[in-house]
């Protein structure tokens, strides 16, 4: 009996340690099984029905801090000083994956982190939406990149931080060009993965001199709230062929994989930057 008790104690301790190290792994992660939802507006599994499909997805319907939103000038408070935000990324092994509803890039072995108000958020993955999910003064752009970060600090309430980068049609995005061959090889093949090798997140130009900041949610089920959003003010460029590649690689219903805009509900949206008239990004 004593040995059994010791075994139970050890097992419980290990489980507690795992939950401590990965506090967001159960409830905060995006759903990856695209069979459970889609982006078709009239579908029974479309964005307007997400909150009715599962109890744990209720925030998609009833949440008051949902994303994406429109960042309209009349509702944005300009902060005439830099925000407390810095990145310290590093090269790391990564895998390119077709998740059916999007193309994602997942890092391993630690690809660095960002710090927001003194809290560290470790980079987990990046993925693309087309068209953009967030809008600026009602304008929807051609693509949006999300870089998802998690904090393991048990004292931090908001454990997810996402950096968003907006793109308009123009010159090809150099970072996306490096992944084009891998993406092409996974055309319409859900759960296909390609081990790319070492990828440096610093090659993604996130433009951290001027950026929007607000608290929202994940933009796919379970629509977890308490996500700190940082969205670069500078709009980057992407080619039509690159946008077409991302749309053709995923399943047909996700060719336009942007969730509709959500109500701001009196939330504060801040625009950080040293000079609000500076357009250099």
C-alpha positions in Angstrom: 0.0 0.0 0.0 2.9 2.3 0.8 4.4 1.8 -2.6 1.1 2.5 -4.3 0.7 5.7 -2.3 4.2 6.8 -3.3 3.4 6.0 -6.9 0.2 8.0 -6.8 2.0 10.9 -5.1 4.8 10.9 -7.7 2.3 10.8 -10.6 0.3 13.6 -9.1 3.4 15.7 -8.7 4.4 15.1 -12.3 1.0 16.1 -13.6 1.1 19.3 -11.5 4.5 20.1 -12.8 3.3 19.7 -16.4 0.3 22.0 -15.8 2.6 24.5 -14.3 5.0 24.5 -17.2 2.2 24.6 -19.7 -0.7 26.4 -18.1 -2.3 27.4 -21.4 -2.0 24.1 -23.2 -5.5 22.8 -22.3 -7.7 25.9 -22.6 -5.9 28.6 -24.5 -4.6 26.9 -27.6 -6.3 27.4 -31.0 -8.3 24.4 -32.3 -6.3 22.7 -35.0 -9.0 20.2 -36.2 -10.6 22.2 -38.9 -13.4 19.7 -39.3 -14.9 21.2 -36.2 -15.5 24.7 -37.7 -15.3 26.6 -41.0 -15.4 30.1 -42.4 -18.4 29.9 -44.7 -20.9 32.5 -43.5 -24.0 30.4 -44.2 -22.6 27.2 -42.9 -23.8 25.4 -39.8 -20.1 25.5 -38.7 -19.5 29.1 -39.8 -18.2 32.0 -37.7 -21.6 33.1 -36.5 -22.3 29.6 -35.2 -19.0 28.8 -33.5 -20.3 29.7 -30.0 -23.1 27.2 -30.4 -21.1 24.2 -31.5 -19.4 23.4 -28.1 -19.8 24.6 -24.5 -16.1 25.5 -24.3 -16.6 27.7 -27.4 -19.3 29.9 -25.8 -16.9 32.9 -25.7 -17.2 33.0 -29.5 -20.8 34.1 -29.1 -21.1 35.6 -25.6 -17.6 37.1 -25.1 -17.3 40.8 -24.6 -13.6 41.1 -25.6 -13.6 39.3 -28.9 -11.2 39.8 -31.9 -10.7 41.0 -34.5 -11.8 44.6 -34.3 -11.7 47.8 -36.4 -9.1 50.3 -35.2 -10.9 53.5 -36.0 -9.0 56.7 -35.5 -11.8 58.3 -33.4 -11.6 55.4 -30.9 -7.9 55.0 -30.7 -6.0 56.8 -27.9 -2.5 58.0 -29.1 0.2 57.3 -26.6 3.0 59.8 -27.3 5.7 57.5 -26.0 7.0 54.1 -26.9 5.2 51.2 -25.3 6.9 48.6 -23.1 7.4 46.1 -25.8 10.6 44.4 -27.1 11.5 41.2 -28.9 14.4 38.9 -28.5 14.0 36.2 -31.1 16.6 33.7 -32.3 16.9 31.1 -35.1 15.3 27.7 -34.3 14.1 24.6 -36.0 10.7 24.9 -37.5 8.0 23.0 -39.3 5.6 24.3 -42.0 2.1 22.7 -41.5 -1.1 22.8 -43.5 -3.8 22.9 -40.9 -6.6 22.9 -43.4 -8.0 26.3 -42.3 -4.5 28.0 -42.6 -0.8 27.5 -43.1 1.2 27.6 -39.9 4.9 27.8 -39.0 5.7 26.1 -35.7 9.0 26.5 -33.9 10.8 24.1 -31.7 13.8 24.3 -29.2 12.9 27.9 -28.3 12.7 30.7 -30.9 12.9 33.5 -28.4 10.3 35.7 -26.9 8.8 39.1 -26.5 8.4 41.2 -23.4 5.3 43.2 -22.6 5.2 45.3 -19.5 7.9 43.1 -18.0 6.3 39.7 -18.8 8.0 37.3 -21.1 5.9 35.5 -23.8 7.6 32.7 -25.7 7.1 32.4 -29.4 5.1 29.3 -30.4 3.9 29.6 -34.0 2.9 31.9 -36.8 0.1 31.6 -39.3 -1.6 33.6 -42.1 -5.1 35.0 -42.7 -6.3 36.3 -46.0 -7.8 38.8 -46.2 -6.8 40.5 -43.0 -8.9 40.1 -39.9 -8.2 43.4 -38.3 -9.1 46.6 -40.1 -7.9 50.2 -39.8 -10.6 52.8 -40.3 -12.7 50.2 -42.0 -10.1 49.2 -44.5 -9.5 45.4 -44.7 -6.0 44.5 -46.1 -5.0 41.6 -48.3 -3.2 39.5 -45.6 -2.5 39.3 -41.9 0.2 37.4 -40.1 -0.2 36.3 -36.5 2.7 35.4 -34.3 1.4 33.6 -31.2 3.3 33.7 -27.9 2.6 32.1 -24.5 3.6 32.9 -20.9 4.3 30.3 -18.3 4.2 32.8 -15.4 1.5 31.6 -13.0 1.1 35.1 -11.7 0.1 36.5 -15.1 -3.6 36.7 -15.9 -3.3 37.2 -19.7 -1.1 34.3 -20.9 -1.4 34.8 -24.6 0.2 37.6 -26.7 -0.2 37.8 -30.4 1.7 40.1 -32.8 -0.2 41.0 -36.0 1.3 42.2 -39.2 -0.9 43.7 -42.0 -0.1 43.4 -45.7 -1.3 45.0 -48.9 -0.6 44.0 -52.5 2.8 45.1 -53.7 6.3 43.7 -53.7 6.6 40.0 -52.6 7.2 39.4 -48.9 10.7 38.0 -48.6 10.0 35.8 -45.6 7.0 34.2 -47.2 9.0 33.6 -50.4 11.4 31.4 -48.5 8.5 29.1 -47.5 6.7 29.0 -50.9 8.2 25.7 -52.1 7.1 23.9 -48.9 3.6 25.4 -49.0 3.2 24.4 -52.7 4.1 20.8 -51.8 1.2 20.7 -49.3 -1.6 21.9 -51.6 -5.0 21.0 -50.1 -3.4 18.3 -47.9 -4.5 18.8 -44.3 -2.0 17.8 -41.6 0.8 17.7 -44.1 4.1 18.9 -42.5 7.4 19.9 -43.9 10.5 20.1 -41.7 12.1 23.3 -43.0 15.1 23.4 -40.8 16.3 26.6 -39.0 14.1 29.7 -39.4 14.9 33.0 -37.9 11.8 34.9 -36.7 13.7 38.1 -36.9 13.3 37.9 -40.6 9.6 38.8 -40.1 9.4 42.6 -40.2 7.0 43.3 -37.5 7.6 47.1 -37.2 7.7 47.7 -33.5 8.2 51.5 -33.6 4.5 52.2 -34.0 1.8 49.7 -33.1 -1.7 49.3 -31.8 -2.4 47.5 -28.5 -5.6 46.2 -27.1 -6.9 43.1 -25.1 -9.0 40.7 -27.2 -9.3 37.0 -28.0 -8.1 34.3 -30.3 -9.8 34.7 -33.7 -10.6 30.9 -34.0 -12.3 28.6 -31.5 -12.3 28.5 -28.6 -12.1 32.3 -28.9 -10.2 32.5 -25.6 -10.2 36.0 -24.2 -7.5 37.9 -22.4 -5.2 37.9 -25.4 -2.8 40.9 -25.6 -2.8 42.1 -29.2 0.1 44.1 -30.7 -0.5 45.1 -34.3 2.1 47.0 -36.4 0.9 50.3 -37.7 3.1 50.0 -40.8 1.4 48.0 -43.5 3.9 45.6 -45.3 3.6 44.3 -48.9 2.8 40.9 -50.3 2.4 39.8 -53.9 -0.8 38.6 -55.5 0.8 35.3 -56.2 1.8 34.8 -52.6 -1.8 35.5 -51.4 -3.1 33.2 -54.1 -0.7 30.4 -52.9 -1.9 30.7 -49.3 -5.6 30.5 -50.4 -5.1 27.6 -52.8 -3.1 25.6 -50.3 -5.9 25.3 -47.7 -9.3 23.8 -48.1 -11.8 25.7 -50.3 -14.0 27.0 -47.4 -10.9 28.6 -45.9 -9.7 30.4 -49.0 -10.9 33.5 -47.2 -10.1 32.6 -43.6 -10.9 35.9 -41.8 -13.3 36.0 -38.9 -15.9 38.8 -39.2 -15.2 42.0 -37.1 -16.4 41.9 -33.5 -17.8 44.7 -31.3 -15.2 46.8 -29.5 -17.5 47.1 -26.5 -15.8 50.2 -25.1 -12.4 48.6 -24.9 -9.4 50.8 -25.0 -7.2 50.7 -28.1 -3.9 52.5 -27.8 -1.5 53.5 -30.6 2.1 53.6 -29.3 4.8 55.5 -31.0 7.4 58.3 -30.6 5.6 60.6 -33.1 2.1 60.0 -34.4 2.9 61.8 -37.6 5.9 59.5 -38.4 4.9 57.0 -41.1 8.2 55.0 -41.2 6.8 52.1 -39.2 
